[in-house]
Amino acid sequence: MRSLVVLLFGILTMAMSYGQNKKYVTVKRSVSLMGAPFELTVVAQSEEIGYINLEEAIAEVRRIEKLISSWDQDSETSEINRNAGLKPVKVSYELYKLIERSKKISEITEGAFDITVAAMEDTWKYDGSMTAFPTPEQISEAVSKVGYDKIVLNRADNTVFLKQEGMRIGFGAIGKGYAADKVKELLVSKQVPAGMINASGDITTWGTKATGEKWLIGVHRPRGNGRIFTWLPLIESSVSVTSNLDRYLTFNGKKYSQFIDPISGYPATGINKVTLLAQSAEFCDALATAVFVLGKERGMFLVNQLGDTEVIILDAFNQMWTSNGIILDTEE
């Protein structure tokens, strides 16, 4: 699915030493959540405790999906969308803060990441139902309903108002990363010593494996044989591995990626895959999308200005580019 890197989980079912001579096991579960595959891994004192932790993690993801899903007509997000151009909607503090952070990321990326791009969903459909290429007029009309600056937030009463009728917000480019962070937060609060949450390529870790080794991601050579030529450690950090090769449209023999430029209204071009490393999975998820939209040069420039953030870009010619903090030997 998102395949620029592979994960070295080191999943074991036997007890191994961890920390101060205690016995720990590693427990893993794969499940479909938020319409995508999740891989949940925890280090625990026993398999029984580990599976309890995983059930709690799954329940947390389902809670978040209920909150942010724009497909669930009973969610707060759907209520905001229904009242676009009509009235403000009072929401939970949690959703309010997520929208507030989303707007800040939009500002950082100069609109390359924008949750209001959901208004383009009826223009570009990736479910196989499109039979004709959108006209410039259709794209222009949809773009007129996009703009993070049209989201009005009122901190006093936690209300959200979309200024224009027909506007929508959606969390497809940040929601899974947010879910990964929230699961980590929950499990850490329950004193789970270590784990890895892989929300369909939006990954966060804490602690170390039961062996005491670091969690690692392996980077493939950009052209060819699928071999891993280097490993990158994830130490209390996150990564988003995102590809435009898994979900796209084809018209007249040309592929159009799933990443829509909120400003132009057209699919982004020039990049095949992005691996974004930062502290939170939420930020990785959102910024990876922004890099696709910004393109190689502008995306790389942005990442190099940010602290504790790195990126590996695989361009449309399968050439690898890295930010200042990553040095890789890509010779075959």
Secondary structure, DSSP 8 states (H G I E B T S, - for coil): ---SEEEE-----S-EEETTTEEEEEEEEEEEETTEEEEEEEEESSHHHHHHHHHHHHHHHHHHHHHH-SS-TTSHHHHHHHTTTT--EE--HHHHHHHHHHHHHHHHTTTSS-GGGGGGTTTS--SS---S---HHHHHHHHTT--GGGEEEETTTTEEEESSTT-----TTTHHHHHHHHHHHHHHHTT--EEEEEETTEEEEES--TTS--EEEEEE-SSSS--EEEEEEESS-EEEEEESSSSEEEETTEEEES-B-TTT-SB--SEEEEEEEES-HHHHHHHHHHHHHH-HHHHHHHHHHSTT-EEEEEETTS-EEE-TT-------
